[in-house]
Amino acid sequence: MTTVRIYHNPRCSKSREALALLEERGLEIETVAYLETPPDNATLSALLKELGMTARELMRRKEDVYRELNLDNPELSEAQLVQAMVDYPKLIERPIVQANGKTIVARPPQRIEELFE
């Protein structure tokens, strides 16, 4: 059986919808409540590599903390942006889902189908 990992925020409707789609498949699901147990720097860097994204691309730019920390500053390095997401995990776009050697941001949640093609 395929084990699926989802970086989940239960307060987010898209994250709940993605989790429901996974549950409908009857999969073994590892749920990571990333707001309570944020990924460390190495884990987040590995996720970014698997996603093929930069830190800025994975950031939720509409969060207040994004503006408060001036994270739109183009002079900030990739390492500084990753550290900001480690320190403030609500900046991380969600849900991130891993299965079958693939990693995606499941927005919209129907993108989960890509993991099983």
C-alpha positions as CSV (number, residue, x, y, z in Angstrom):
1,M,0.0,0.0,0.0
2,T,1.2,3.5,-0.9
3,T,2.0,5.7,2.1
4,V,1.1,9.3,1.5
5,R,2.5,12.3,3.6
6,I,0.5,15.5,3.7
7,Y,1.7,18.7,5.3
8,H,-1.7,19.7,6.6
9,N,-3.4,22.7,8.2
10,P,-6.8,21.6,9.5
11,R,-8.1,25.2,9.5
12,C,-7.5,25.4,5.7
13,S,-10.4,24.3,3.5
14,K,-8.1,23.3,0.6
15,S,-6.0,21.2,3.0
16,R,-9.1,19.5,4.4
17,E,-10.4,18.9,0.9
18,A,-7.0,17.3,-0.1
19,L,-7.0,15.1,3.0
20,A,-10.5,14.0,2.2
21,L,-9.5,13.0,-1.4
22,L,-6.7,11.0,0.0
23,E,-8.9,9.3,2.6
24,E,-11.4,8.4,-0.2
25,R,-8.6,6.4,-1.9
26,G,-8.2,4.3,1.3
27,L,-4.5,5.1,1.5
28,E,-2.2,5.0,4.5
29,I,-1.8,8.7,5.4
30,E,0.9,10.3,7.5
31,T,-0.5,13.7,8.5
32,V,2.1,16.3,9.4
33,A,0.6,19.2,11.4
34,Y,3.3,21.6,10.1
35,L,2.1,24.6,12.2
36,E,2.6,22.6,15.4
37,T,5.7,20.7,14.2
38,P,7.3,22.9,11.5
39,P,9.8,21.3,9.1
40,D,13.4,22.1,9.9
41,N,15.7,23.8,7.5
42,A,17.0,20.6,5.9
43,T,13.4,19.1,5.5
44,L,12.0,22.3,4.0
45,S,15.0,22.6,1.6
46,A,14.5,19.0,0.5
47,L,10.8,19.7,-0.1
48,L,11.6,22.7,-2.2
49,K,14.0,20.7,-4.3
50,E,11.4,17.9,-4.8
51,L,8.8,20.5,-5.7
52,G,11.2,22.2,-8.1
53,M,10.3,25.6,-6.5
54,T,12.1,28.4,-4.9
55,A,11.4,29.5,-1.4
56,R,9.6,32.6,-2.6
57,E,7.3,30.5,-4.9
58,L,6.3,28.4,-1.9
59,M,5.5,31.4,0.3
60,R,2.1,32.6,1.2
61,R,2.6,36.2,0.2
62,K,-0.7,37.5,1.6
63,E,0.2,36.6,5.2
64,D,0.7,39.6,7.5
65,V,4.1,38.3,8.6
66,Y,5.3,38.3,4.9
67,R,4.8,42.1,4.9
68,E,6.0,42.6,8.4
69,L,9.3,40.9,7.7
70,N,9.7,42.6,4.4
71,L,10.0,39.2,2.7
72,D,9.4,40.8,-0.7
73,N,12.9,42.3,-0.5
74,P,14.6,40.9,-3.7
75,E,18.0,41.0,-1.9
76,L,17.0,38.3,0.6
77,S,18.8,35.0,-0.2
78,E,17.1,31.6,-0.7
79,A,18.5,30.6,2.7
80,Q,17.0,33.6,4.4
81,L,13.6,32.9,2.9
82,V,13.7,29.2,3.9
83,Q,14.6,30.2,7.4
84,A,11.7,32.6,7.5
85,M,9.3,29.7,6.6
86,V,11.0,27.5,9.3
87,D,10.5,30.3,11.9
88,Y,7.0,31.2,10.7
89,P,5.5,28.0,9.2
90,K,2.2,29.7,8.3
91,L,4.2,31.2,5.4
92,I,4.3,27.8,3.8
93,E,1.8,27.2,1.1
94,R,-0.4,24.1,1.7
95,P,-1.1,21.4,1.4
96,I,2.1,19.7,0.3
97,V,1.5,16.1,-0.5
98,Q,4.1,13.3,-1.1
99,A,3.4,9.9,-2.7
100,N,5.0,7.6,-5.2
101,G,8.2,9.5,-5.2
102,K,6.5,12.7,-6.2
103,T,5.8,15.9,-4.3
104,I,3.2,18.5,-5.1
105,V,1.4,21.5,-3.7
106,A,-2.2,20.3,-3.9
107,R,-3.8,23.6,-5.0
108,P,-6.3,22.9,-6.3
109,P,-6.8,19.7,-4.3
110,Q,-7.6,17.8,-7.4
111,R,-3.9,17.9,-8.3
112,I,-3.5,14.9,-6.1
113,E,-4.5,12.8,-9.1
114,E,-1.0,13.7,-10.5
115,L,0.6,11.6,-7.8
116,F,-1.1,8.4,-9.0
117,E,-0.7,8.7,-12.8
